[in-house]
Amino acid sequence: MSDEMMFFMYLLECYASYKNKKSGEILKEWEACGITQKIYDNYWLYHTERIENAYEDIDNLISTGKFAW
């Protein structure tokens, strides 16, 4: 398994906990918003910053379709 995939799974689980939801629900939400690949592709940014920055970015992607930065 790649580092990117391992981190994606970690981020998914952490974000689900942050939202107090199951990871399957979160993944379905990301898929419905069309942001799953965008999140996966931002491995190089997300894994070097605070995890809360990724949460903020994901929340912004869900609400506006744009990255927070």
N, CA, C and O atoms as a Tripos MOL2 file, in Angstrom:
@<TRIPOS>MOLECULE
protein
  276   275    69     0     0
PROTEIN
NO_CHARGES

@<TRIPOS>ATOM
      1 N           0.8520   -1.1730    0.0000 N.3       1 MET1
      2 CA          0.0000    0.0000    0.0000 C.3       1 MET1
      3 C           0.9000    1.2390    0.0000 C.2       1 MET1
      4 O           1.9070    1.2790    0.7080 O.2       1 MET1
      5 N           0.5410    2.2260   -0.7800 N.am      2 SER2
      6 CA          1.3510    3.4430   -0.8820 C.3       2 SER2
      7 C           1.1970    4.3180    0.3620 C.2       2 SER2
      8 O           0.2240    4.2080    1.1080 O.2       2 SER2
      9 N           2.1750    5.1800    0.5580 N.am      3 ASP3
     10 CA          2.0950    6.1500    1.6580 C.3       3 ASP3
     11 C           0.8730    7.0380    1.4990 C.2       3 ASP3
     12 O           0.2090    7.3870    2.4760 O.2       3 ASP3
     13 N           0.5850    7.3990    0.2530 N.am      4 GLU4
     14 CA         -0.5740    8.2560   -0.0140 C.3       4 GLU4
     15 C          -1.8750    7.5870    0.4170 C.2       4 GLU4
     16 O          -2.7310    8.2170    1.0370 O.2       4 GLU4
     17 N          -2.0150    6.3060    0.0850 N.am      5 MET5
     18 CA         -3.2410    5.5840    0.4460 C.3       5 MET5
     19 C          -3.3390    5.3850    1.9520 C.2       5 MET5
     20 O          -4.4200    5.5070    2.5280 O.2       5 MET5
     21 N          -2.2140    5.0810    2.5900 N.am      6 MET6
     22 CA         -2.2350    4.9120    4.0430 C.3       6 MET6
     23 C          -2.6480    6.2160    4.7170 C.2       6 MET6
     24 O          -3.4480    6.2040    5.6520 O.2       6 MET6
     25 N          -2.1100    7.3360    4.2490 N.am      7 PHE7
     26 CA         -2.4790    8.6100    4.8440 C.3       7 PHE7
     27 C          -3.9320    8.9520    4.5410 C.2       7 PHE7
     28 O          -4.6340    9.4690    5.4100 O.2       7 PHE7
     29 N          -4.3930    8.6750    3.3290 N.am      8 PHE8
     30 CA         -5.7860    8.9340    2.9710 C.3       8 PHE8
     31 C          -6.7190    8.1870    3.9160 C.2       8 PHE8
     32 O          -7.7040    8.7510    4.3930 O.2       8 PHE8
     33 N          -6.4170    6.9430    4.1850 N.am      9 MET9
     34 CA         -7.2500    6.1540    5.0930 C.3       9 MET9
     35 C          -7.2040    6.7320    6.5080 C.2       9 MET9
     36 O          -8.2260    6.8080    7.1900 O.2       9 MET9
     37 N          -6.0210    7.1330    6.9350 N.am     10 TYR10
     38 CA         -5.8700    7.7680    8.2490 C.3      10 TYR10
     39 C          -6.6890    9.0580    8.3130 C.2      10 TYR10
     40 O          -7.4120    9.2930    9.2810 O.2      10 TYR10
     41 N          -6.5710    9.8860    7.2830 N.am     11 LEU11
     42 CA         -7.3130   11.1460    7.2370 C.3      11 LEU11
     43 C          -8.8170   10.8950    7.2390 C.2      11 LEU11
     44 O          -9.5580   11.5870    7.9360 O.2      11 LEU11
     45 N          -9.2630    9.9330    6.4820 N.am     12 LEU12
     46 CA        -10.6850    9.5820    6.4420 C.3      12 LEU12
     47 C         -11.1870    9.1930    7.8310 C.2      12 LEU12
     48 O         -12.2360    9.6650    8.2680 O.2      12 LEU12
     49 N         -10.4430    8.3380    8.5180 N.am     13 GLU13
     50 CA        -10.8390    7.9020    9.8630 C.3      13 GLU13
     51 C         -10.8330    9.0660   10.8530 C.2      13 GLU13
     52 O         -11.7530    9.2050   11.6590 O.2      13 GLU13
     53 N          -9.7990    9.8950   10.7910 N.am     14 CYS14
     54 CA         -9.7100   11.0410   11.7060 C.3      14 CYS14
     55 C         -10.8170   12.0490   11.4390 C.2      14 CYS14
     56 O         -11.4250   12.5760   12.3710 O.2      14 CYS14
     57 N         -11.0720   12.3130   10.1720 N.am     15 TYR15
     58 CA        -12.1130   13.2720    9.8210 C.3      15 TYR15
     59 C         -13.4900   12.7400   10.2420 C.2      15 TYR15
     60 O         -14.3360   13.5010   10.7140 O.2      15 TYR15
     61 N         -13.7030   11.4580   10.0730 N.am     16 ALA16
     62 CA        -14.9710   10.8480   10.4990 C.3      16 ALA16
     63 C         -15.1560   11.0090   12.0070 C.2      16 ALA16
     64 O         -16.2470   11.3350   12.4730 O.2      16 ALA16
     65 N         -14.0950   10.7830   12.7560 N.am     17 SER17
     66 CA        -14.1630   10.9620   14.2060 C.3      17 SER17
     67 C         -14.4500   12.4250   14.5460 C.2      17 SER17
     68 O         -15.2690   12.7140   15.4180 O.2      17 SER17
     69 N         -13.7810   13.3320   13.8660 N.am     18 TYR18
     70 CA        -13.9840   14.7790   14.0510 C.3      18 TYR18
     71 C         -15.4440   15.1650   13.8070 C.2      18 TYR18
     72 O         -15.9950   16.0090   14.5150 O.2      18 TYR18
     73 N         -16.0650   14.5440   12.8050 N.am     19 LYS19
     74 CA        -17.4630   14.8340   12.4660 C.3      19 LYS19
     75 C         -18.4510   13.9510   13.2280 C.2      19 LYS19
     76 O         -19.6660   14.1010   13.0980 O.2      19 LYS19
     77 N         -17.9040   13.0180   14.0330 N.am     20 ASN20
     78 CA        -18.7340   12.0930   14.8020 C.3      20 ASN20
     79 C         -19.6450   11.2660   13.8850 C.2      20 ASN20
     80 O         -20.8320   11.0830   14.1570 O.2      20 ASN20
     81 N         -19.0520   10.7760   12.7930 N.am     21 LYS21
     82 CA        -19.7620    9.9510   11.8150 C.3      21 LYS21
     83 C         -18.9150    8.7240   11.5140 C.2      21 LYS21
     84 O         -17.7540    8.6410   11.9150 O.2      21 LYS21
     85 N         -19.5040    7.7850   10.8120 N.am     22 LYS22
     86 CA        -18.7670    6.6090   10.3720 C.3      22 LYS22
     87 C         -17.9810    6.9650    9.1110 C.2      22 LYS22
     88 O         -18.4040    7.8010    8.3120 O.2      22 LYS22
     89 N         -16.8360    6.3160    8.9510 N.am     23 SER23
     90 CA        -15.9920    6.6200    7.7970 C.3      23 SER23
     91 C         -16.7060    6.3350    6.4770 C.2      23 SER23
     92 O         -16.4790    7.0370    5.4920 O.2      23 SER23
     93 N         -17.5520    5.3290    6.4450 N.am     24 GLY24
     94 CA        -18.3250    5.0370    5.2300 C.3      24 GLY24
     95 C         -19.2550    6.1850    4.8480 C.2      24 GLY24
     96 O         -19.4200    6.4960    3.6690 O.2      24 GLY24
     97 N         -19.8550    6.8080    5.8490 N.am     25 GLU25
     98 CA        -20.7220    7.9630    5.5930 C.3      25 GLU25
     99 C         -19.9160    9.1270    5.0140 C.2      25 GLU25
    100 O         -20.3500    9.8020    4.0810 O.2      25 GLU25
    101 N         -18.7390    9.3420    5.5900 N.am     26 ILE26
    102 CA        -17.8830   10.4400    5.1340 C.3      26 ILE26
    103 C         -17.4430   10.1970    3.7000 C.2      26 ILE26
    104 O         -17.4910   11.1040    2.8680 O.2      26 ILE26
    105 N         -17.0180    8.9810    3.4100 N.am     27 LEU27
    106 CA        -16.5690    8.6650    2.0540 C.3      27 LEU27
    107 C         -17.7030    8.8670    1.0470 C.2      27 LEU27
    108 O         -17.4740    9.3810   -0.0480 O.2      27 LEU27
    109 N         -18.9110    8.4680    1.4080 N.am     28 LYS28
    110 CA        -20.0660    8.6930    0.5250 C.3      28 LYS28
    111 C         -20.3020   10.1840    0.3080 C.2      28 LYS28
    112 O         -20.6240   10.6100   -0.8010 O.2      28 LYS28
    113 N         -20.1420   10.9680    1.3590 N.am     29 GLU29
    114 CA        -20.3090   12.4210    1.2490 C.3      29 GLU29
    115 C         -19.2430   13.0070    0.3240 C.2      29 GLU29
    116 O         -19.5470   13.8330   -0.5360 O.2      29 GLU29
    117 N         -18.0050   12.5780    0.5030 N.am     30 TRP30
    118 CA        -16.9250   13.0660   -0.3570 C.3      30 TRP30
    119 C         -17.1860   12.6930   -1.8040 C.2      30 TRP30
    120 O         -16.9920   13.5110   -2.7040 O.2      30 TRP30
    121 N         -17.6250   11.4600   -2.0340 N.am     31 GLU31
    122 CA        -17.9270   11.0060   -3.3900 C.3      31 GLU31
    123 C         -19.0650   11.8230   -4.0010 C.2      31 GLU31
    124 O         -18.9950   12.2180   -5.1650 O.2      31 GLU31
    125 N         -20.1050   12.0750   -3.2190 N.am     32 ALA32
    126 CA        -21.2470   12.8490   -3.7130 C.3      32 ALA32
    127 C         -20.8420   14.2730   -4.0820 C.2      32 ALA32
    128 O         -21.4000   14.8640   -5.0060 O.2      32 ALA32
    129 N         -19.8800   14.8130   -3.3620 N.am     33 CYS33
    130 CA        -19.3810   16.1690   -3.6300 C.3      33 CYS33
    131 C         -18.3040   16.1900   -4.7130 C.2      33 CYS33
    132 O         -17.9060   17.2570   -5.1810 O.2      33 CYS33
    133 N         -17.8410   15.0140   -5.1050 N.am     34 GLY34
    134 CA        -16.8050   14.9210   -6.1220 C.3      34 GLY34
    135 C         -15.4410   15.4000   -5.6590 C.2      34 GLY34
    136 O         -14.6680   15.9370   -6.4520 O.2      34 GLY34
    137 N         -15.1360   15.2080   -4.3640 N.am     35 ILE35
    138 CA        -13.8800   15.7370   -3.8210 C.3      35 ILE35
    139 C         -12.9040   14.6630   -3.3570 C.2      35 ILE35
    140 O         -11.8170   14.9910   -2.8820 O.2      35 ILE35
    141 N         -13.2590   13.4120   -3.4810 N.am     36 THR36
    142 CA        -12.4040   12.3350   -2.9790 C.3      36 THR36
    143 C         -11.0190   12.3810   -3.6110 C.2      36 THR36
    144 O         -10.0150   12.3200   -2.9010 O.2      36 THR36
    145 N         -10.9530   12.4850   -4.9140 N.am     37 GLN37
    146 CA         -9.6520   12.5050   -5.5910 C.3      37 GLN37
    147 C          -8.8650   13.7620   -5.2320 C.2      37 GLN37
    148 O          -7.6430   13.7070   -5.0960 O.2      37 GLN37
    149 N          -9.5470   14.8820   -5.0790 N.am     38 LYS38
    150 CA         -8.8650   16.1220   -4.6910 C.3      38 LYS38
    151 C          -8.2010   15.9570   -3.3230 C.2      38 LYS38
    152 O          -7.0680   16.3930   -3.1170 O.2      38 LYS38
    153 N          -8.9090   15.3310   -2.4040 N.am     39 ILE39
    154 CA         -8.3610   15.0960   -1.0700 C.3      39 ILE39
    155 C          -7.1710   14.1500   -1.1600 C.2      39 ILE39
    156 O          -6.1240   14.4060   -0.5660 O.2      39 ILE39
    157 N          -7.3290   13.0700   -1.8940 N.am     40 TYR40
    158 CA         -6.2380   12.1010   -2.0600 C.3      40 TYR40
    159 C          -5.0080   12.7660   -2.6820 C.2      40 TYR40
    160 O          -3.8810   12.5300   -2.2470 O.2      40 TYR40
    161 N          -5.2300   13.5850   -3.6870 N.am     41 ASP41
    162 CA         -4.1270   14.2350   -4.3950 C.3      41 ASP41
    163 C          -3.3880   15.2710   -3.5520 C.2      41 ASP41
    164 O          -2.2760   15.6650   -3.9050 O.2      41 ASP41
    165 N          -3.9740   15.7140   -2.4620 N.am     42 ASN42
    166 CA         -3.3290   16.7050   -1.6040 C.3      42 ASN42
    167 C          -2.5130   16.0780   -0.4760 C.2      42 ASN42
    168 O          -2.2340   16.7270    0.5330 O.2      42 ASN42
    169 N          -2.1380   14.8340   -0.6480 N.am     43 TYR43
    170 CA         -1.2950   14.1440    0.3310 C.3      43 TYR43
    171 C          -0.0760   14.9810    0.7110 C.2      43 TYR43
    172 O           0.2180   15.1420    1.8950 O.2      43 TYR43
    173 N           0.6240   15.5070   -0.2690 N.am     44 TRP44
    174 CA          1.8810   16.2280   -0.0050 C.3      44 TRP44
    175 C           1.6740   17.4620    0.8450 C.2      44 TRP44
    176 O           2.5860   17.8790    1.5590 O.2      44 TRP44
    177 N           0.5070   18.0490    0.7830 N.am     45 LEU45
    178 CA          0.1980   19.2010    1.6290 C.3      45 LEU45
    179 C          -0.3280   18.7420    2.9880 C.2      45 LEU45
    180 O           0.1730   19.1700    4.0280 O.2      45 LEU45
    181 N          -1.3260   17.8810    2.9780 N.am     46 TYR46
    182 CA         -2.0070   17.4900    4.2120 C.3      46 TYR46
    183 C          -1.0980   16.7530    5.1990 C.2      46 TYR46
    184 O          -1.2270   16.9530    6.4070 O.2      46 TYR46
    185 N          -0.2040   15.9260    4.7260 N.am     47 HIS47
    186 CA          0.5880   15.1300    5.6750 C.3      47 HIS47
    187 C           1.7220   15.9370    6.3050 C.2      47 HIS47
    188 O           2.4030   15.4360    7.2000 O.2      47 HIS47
    189 N           1.9350   17.1650    5.8620 N.am     48 THR48
    190 CA          3.0050   17.9860    6.4370 C.3      48 THR48
    191 C           2.4810   19.0700    7.3720 C.2      48 THR48
    192 O           3.2650   19.7760    8.0060 O.2      48 THR48
    193 N           1.1820   19.2030    7.4590 N.am     49 GLU49
    194 CA          0.5780   20.2400    8.2980 C.3      49 GLU49
    195 C          -0.2350   19.6150    9.4200 C.2      49 GLU49
    196 O          -0.3630   18.3940    9.5180 O.2      49 GLU49
    197 N          -0.7800   20.4810   10.2620 N.am     50 ARG50
    198 CA         -1.6960   20.0020   11.3030 C.3      50 ARG50
    199 C          -2.9000   19.3390   10.6370 C.2      50 ARG50
    200 O          -3.3810   19.8180    9.6100 O.2      50 ARG50
    201 N          -3.3770   18.2640   11.2030 N.am     51 ILE51
    202 CA         -4.5230   17.5500   10.6300 C.3      51 ILE51
    203 C          -5.7550   18.4530   10.5790 C.2      51 ILE51
    204 O          -6.6070   18.3040    9.7030 O.2      51 ILE51
    205 N          -5.8420   19.3890   11.5210 N.am     52 GLU52
    206 CA         -6.9900   20.3160   11.5480 C.3      52 GLU52
    207 C          -7.0210   21.2070   10.3040 C.2      52 GLU52
    208 O          -8.0920   21.6460    9.8860 O.2      52 GLU52
    209 N          -5.8640   21.4730    9.7150 N.am     53 ASN53
    210 CA         -5.8420   22.2360    8.4650 C.3      53 ASN53
    211 C          -6.5320   21.4600    7.3500 C.2      53 ASN53
    212 O          -7.2410   22.0390    6.5260 O.2      53 ASN53
    213 N          -6.3200   20.1550    7.3290 N.am     54 ALA54
    214 CA         -6.9900   19.3110    6.3450 C.3      54 ALA54
    215 C          -8.4990   19.3190    6.5860 C.2      54 ALA54
    216 O          -9.2770   19.3810    5.6340 O.2      54 ALA54
    217 N          -8.9160   19.2560    7.8460 N.am     55 TYR55
    218 CA        -10.3470   19.2940    8.1590 C.3      55 TYR55
    219 C         -10.9730   20.5830    7.6300 C.2      55 TYR55
    220 O         -12.0420   20.5620    7.0210 O.2      55 TYR55
    221 N         -10.2940   21.6990    7.8700 N.am     56 GLU56
    222 CA        -10.7990   22.9940    7.4060 C.3      56 GLU56
    223 C         -10.9040   23.0090    5.8840 C.2      56 GLU56
    224 O         -11.8810   23.5060    5.3240 O.2      56 GLU56
    225 N          -9.9030   22.4690    5.2360 N.am     57 ASP57
    226 CA         -9.8950   22.4280    3.7890 C.3      57 ASP57
    227 C         -11.0300   21.5510    3.2630 C.2      57 ASP57
    228 O         -11.7210   21.9300    2.3170 O.2      57 ASP57
    229 N         -11.2200   20.3980    3.8630 N.am     58 ILE58
    230 CA        -12.2880   19.4810    3.4470 C.3      58 ILE58
    231 C         -13.6510   20.1180    3.6750 C.2      58 ILE58
    232 O         -14.5240   20.0360    2.8110 O.2      58 ILE58
    233 N         -13.8420   20.7470    4.8230 N.am     59 ASP59
    234 CA        -15.1140   21.4300    5.0850 C.3      59 ASP59
    235 C         -15.3810   22.4880    4.0230 C.2      59 ASP59
    236 O         -16.5130   22.6440    3.5650 O.2      59 ASP59
    237 N         -14.3390   23.2130    3.6330 N.am     60 ASN60
    238 CA        -14.4920   24.2480    2.6120 C.3      60 ASN60
    239 C         -14.7880   23.6340    1.2430 C.2      60 ASN60
    240 O         -15.6080   24.1610    0.4900 O.2      60 ASN60
    241 N         -14.1270   22.5290    0.9200 N.am     61 LEU61
    242 CA        -14.4130   21.8400   -0.3280 C.3      61 LEU61
    243 C         -15.8740   21.3800   -0.3840 C.2      61 LEU61
    244 O         -16.5230   21.4890   -1.4250 O.2      61 LEU61
    245 N         -16.3760   20.8770    0.7150 N.am     62 ILE62
    246 CA        -17.7620   20.4230    0.7620 C.3      62 ILE62
    247 C         -18.7250   21.5840    0.5900 C.2      62 ILE62
    248 O         -19.7090   21.4730   -0.1420 O.2      62 ILE62
    249 N         -18.4500   22.6970    1.2590 N.am     63 SER63
    250 CA        -19.4040   23.8120    1.2240 C.3      63 SER63
    251 C         -19.2740   24.6960   -0.0120 C.2      63 SER63
    252 O         -20.2700   25.2520   -0.4760 O.2      63 SER63
    253 N         -18.0640   24.8340   -0.5530 N.am     64 THR64
    254 CA        -17.8810   25.7540   -1.6820 C.3      64 THR64
    255 C         -17.3210   25.1260   -2.9420 C.2      64 THR64
    256 O         -17.3840   25.7140   -4.0210 O.2      64 THR64
    257 N         -16.7650   23.9110   -2.7990 N.am     65 GLY65
    258 CA        -16.1150   23.2740   -3.9310 C.3      65 GLY65
    259 C         -14.6990   23.7630   -4.1730 C.2      65 GLY65
    260 O         -14.0550   23.3770   -5.1480 O.2      65 GLY65
    261 N         -14.2140   24.6260   -3.2670 N.am     66 LYS66
    262 CA        -12.8800   25.2120   -3.4170 C.3      66 LYS66
    263 C         -12.0350   24.9000   -2.1850 C.2      66 LYS66
    264 O         -12.5530   24.6870   -1.0880 O.2      66 LYS66
    265 N         -10.7170   24.8800   -2.3980 N.am     67 PHE67
    266 CA         -9.8030   24.7030   -1.2770 C.3      67 PHE67
    267 C          -9.8260   25.9460   -0.3930 C.2      67 PHE67
    268 O         -10.0980   27.0470   -0.8710 O.2      67 PHE67
    269 N          -9.5420   25.7720    0.8870 N.am     68 ALA68
    270 CA         -9.5390   26.8880    1.8320 C.3      68 ALA68
    271 C          -8.3510   27.8010    1.6110 C.2      68 ALA68
    272 O          -8.4030   28.9740    1.9810 O.2      68 ALA68
    273 N          -7.2930   27.3000    1.0250 N.am     69 TRP69
    274 CA         -6.1010   28.0900    0.8230 C.3      69 TRP69
    275 C          -6.1970   28.7100   -0.5050 C.2      69 TRP69
    276 O          -5.2920   29.4390   -0.9130 O.2      69 TRP69
@<TRIPOS>BOND
     1     1     2 1
     2     2     3 1
     3     3     4 2
     4     3     5 am
     5     5     6 1
     6     6     7 1
     7     7     8 2
     8     7     9 am
     9     9    10 1
    10    10    11 1
    11    11    12 2
    12    11    13 am
    13    13    14 1
    14    14    15 1
    15    15    16 2
    16    15    17 am
    17    17    18 1
    18    18    19 1
    19    19    20 2
    20    19    21 am
    21    21    22 1
    22    22    23 1
    23    23    24 2
    24    23    25 am
    25    25    26 1
    26    26    27 1
    27    27    28 2
    28    27    29 am
    29    29    30 1
    30    30    31 1
    31    31    32 2
    32    31    33 am
    33    33    34 1
    34    34    35 1
    35    35    36 2
    36    35    37 am
    37    37    38 1
    38    38    39 1
    39    39    40 2
    40    39    41 am
    41    41    42 1
    42    42    43 1
    43    43    44 2
    44    43    45 am
    45    45    46 1
    46    46    47 1
    47    47    48 2
    48    47    49 am
    49    49    50 1
    50    50    51 1
    51    51    52 2
    52    51    53 am
    53    53    54 1
    54    54    55 1
    55    55    56 2
    56    55    57 am
    57    57    58 1
    58    58    59 1
    59    59    60 2
    60    59    61 am
    61    61    62 1
    62    62    63 1
    63    63    64 2
    64    63    65 am
    65    65    66 1
    66    66    67 1
    67    67    68 2
    68    67    69 am
    69    69    70 1
    70    70    71 1
    71    71    72 2
    72    71    73 am
    73    73    74 1
    74    74    75 1
    75    75    76 2
    76    75    77 am
    77    77    78 1
    78    78    79 1
    79    79    80 2
    80    79    81 am
    81    81    82 1
    82    82    83 1
    83    83    84 2
    84    83    85 am
    85    85    86 1
    86    86    87 1
    87    87    88 2
    88    87    89 am
    89    89    90 1
    90    90    91 1
    91    91    92 2
    92    91    93 am
    93    93    94 1
    94    94    95 1
    95    95    96 2
    96    95    97 am
    97    97    98 1
    98    98    99 1
    99    99   100 2
   100    99   101 am
   101   101   102 1
   102   102   103 1
   103   103   104 2
   104   103   105 am
   105   105   106 1
   106   106   107 1
   107   107   108 2
   108   107   109 am
   109   109   110 1
   110   110   111 1
   111   111   112 2
   112   111   113 am
   113   113   114 1
   114   114   115 1
   115   115   116 2
   116   115   117 am
   117   117   118 1
   118   118   119 1
   119   119   120 2
   120   119   121 am
   121   121   122 1
   122   122   123 1
   123   123   124 2
   124   123   125 am
   125   125   126 1
   126   126   127 1
   127   127   128 2
   128   127   129 am
   129   129   130 1
   130   130   131 1
   131   131   132 2
   132   131   133 am
   133   133   134 1
   134   134   135 1
   135   135   136 2
   136   135   137 am
   137   137   138 1
   138   138   139 1
   139   139   140 2
   140   139   141 am
   141   141   142 1
   142   142   143 1
   143   143   144 2
   144   143   145 am
   145   145   146 1
   146   146   147 1
   147   147   148 2
   148   147   149 am
   149   149   150 1
   150   150   151 1
   151   151   152 2
   152   151   153 am
   153   153   154 1
   154   154   155 1
   155   155   156 2
   156   155   157 am
   157   157   158 1
   158   158   159 1
   159   159   160 2
   160   159   161 am
   161   161   162 1
   162   162   163 1
   163   163   164 2
   164   163   165 am
   165   165   166 1
   166   166   167 1
   167   167   168 2
   168   167   169 am
   169   169   170 1
   170   170   171 1
   171   171   172 2
   172   171   173 am
   173   173   174 1
   174   174   175 1
   175   175   176 2
   176   175   177 am
   177   177   178 1
   178   178   179 1
   179   179   180 2
   180   179   181 am
   181   181   182 1
   182   182   183 1
   183   183   184 2
   184   183   185 am
   185   185   186 1
   186   186   187 1
   187   187   188 2
   188   187   189 am
   189   189   190 1
   190   190   191 1
   191   191   192 2
   192   191   193 am
   193   193   194 1
   194   194   195 1
   195   195   196 2
   196   195   197 am
   197   197   198 1
   198   198   199 1
   199   199   200 2
   200   199   201 am
   201   201   202 1
   202   202   203 1
   203   203   204 2
   204   203   205 am
   205   205   206 1
   206   206   207 1
   207   207   208 2
   208   207   209 am
   209   209   210 1
   210   210   211 1
   211   211   212 2
   212   211   213 am
   213   213   214 1
   214   214   215 1
   215   215   216 2
   216   215   217 am
   217   217   218 1
   218   218   219 1
   219   219   220 2
   220   219   221 am
   221   221   222 1
   222   222   223 1
   223   223   224 2
   224   223   225 am
   225   225   226 1
   226   226   227 1
   227   227   228 2
   228   227   229 am
   229   229   230 1
   230   230   231 1
   231   231   232 2
   232   231   233 am
   233   233   234 1
   234   234   235 1
   235   235   236 2
   236   235   237 am
   237   237   238 1
   238   238   239 1
   239   239   240 2
   240   239   241 am
   241   241   242 1
   242   242   243 1
   243   243   244 2
   244   243   245 am
   245   245   246 1
   246   246   247 1
   247   247   248 2
   248   247   249 am
   249   249   250 1
   250   250   251 1
   251   251   252 2
   252   251   253 am
   253   253   254 1
   254   254   255 1
   255   255   256 2
   256   255   257 am
   257   257   258 1
   258   258   259 1
   259   259   260 2
   260   259   261 am
   261   261   262 1
   262   262   263 1
   263   263   264 2
   264   263   265 am
   265   265   266 1
   266   266   267 1
   267   267   268 2
   268   267   269 am
   269   269   270 1
   270   270   271 1
   271   271   272 2
   272   271   273 am
   273   273   274 1
   274   274   275 1
   275   275   276 2
@<TRIPOS>SUBSTRUCTURE
     1 MET1         2 RESIDUE 1 A MET
     2 SER2         6 RESIDUE 1 A SER
     3 ASP3        10 RESIDUE 1 A ASP
     4 GLU4        14 RESIDUE 1 A GLU
     5 MET5        18 RESIDUE 1 A MET
     6 MET6        22 RESIDUE 1 A MET
     7 PHE7        26 RESIDUE 1 A PHE
     8 PHE8        30 RESIDUE 1 A PHE
     9 MET9        34 RESIDUE 1 A MET
    10 TYR10       38 RESIDUE 1 A TYR
    11 LEU11       42 RESIDUE 1 A LEU
    12 LEU12       46 RESIDUE 1 A LEU
    13 GLU13       50 RESIDUE 1 A GLU
    14 CYS14       54 RESIDUE 1 A CYS
    15 TYR15       58 RESIDUE 1 A TYR
    16 ALA16       62 RESIDUE 1 A ALA
    17 SER17       66 RESIDUE 1 A SER
    18 TYR18       70 RESIDUE 1 A TYR
    19 LYS19       74 RESIDUE 1 A LYS
    20 ASN20       78 RESIDUE 1 A ASN
    21 LYS21       82 RESIDUE 1 A LYS
    22 LYS22       86 RESIDUE 1 A LYS
    23 SER23       90 RESIDUE 1 A SER
    24 GLY24       94 RESIDUE 1 A GLY
    25 GLU25       98 RESIDUE 1 A GLU
    26 ILE26      102 RESIDUE 1 A ILE
    27 LEU27      106 RESIDUE 1 A LEU
    28 LYS28      110 RESIDUE 1 A LYS
    29 GLU29      114 RESIDUE 1 A GLU
    30 TRP30      118 RESIDUE 1 A TRP
    31 GLU31      122 RESIDUE 1 A GLU
    32 ALA32      126 RESIDUE 1 A ALA
    33 CYS33      130 RESIDUE 1 A CYS
    34 GLY34      134 RESIDUE 1 A GLY
    35 ILE35      138 RESIDUE 1 A ILE
    36 THR36      142 RESIDUE 1 A THR
    37 GLN37      146 RESIDUE 1 A GLN
    38 LYS38      150 RESIDUE 1 A LYS
    39 ILE39      154 RESIDUE 1 A ILE
    40 TYR40      158 RESIDUE 1 A TYR
    41 ASP41      162 RESIDUE 1 A ASP
    42 ASN42      166 RESIDUE 1 A ASN
    43 TYR43      170 RESIDUE 1 A TYR
    44 TRP44      174 RESIDUE 1 A TRP
    45 LEU45      178 RESIDUE 1 A LEU
    46 TYR46      182 RESIDUE 1 A TYR
    47 HIS47      186 RESIDUE 1 A HIS
    48 THR48      190 RESIDUE 1 A THR
    49 GLU49      194 RESIDUE 1 A GLU
    50 ARG50      198 RESIDUE 1 A ARG
    51 ILE51      202 RESIDUE 1 A ILE
    52 GLU52      206 RESIDUE 1 A GLU
    53 ASN53      210 RESIDUE 1 A ASN
    54 ALA54      214 RESIDUE 1 A ALA
    55 TYR55      218 RESIDUE 1 A TYR
    56 GLU56      222 RESIDUE 1 A GLU
    57 ASP57      226 RESIDUE 1 A ASP
    58 ILE58      230 RESIDUE 1 A ILE
    59 ASP59      234 RESIDUE 1 A ASP
    60 ASN60      238 RESIDUE 1 A ASN
    61 LEU61      242 RESIDUE 1 A LEU
    62 ILE62      246 RESIDUE 1 A ILE
    63 SER63      250 RESIDUE 1 A SER
    64 THR64      254 RESIDUE 1 A THR
    65 GLY65      258 RESIDUE 1 A GLY
    66 LYS66      262 RESIDUE 1 A LYS
    67 PHE67      266 RESIDUE 1 A PHE
    68 ALA68      270 RESIDUE 1 A ALA
    69 TRP69      274 RESIDUE 1 A TRP
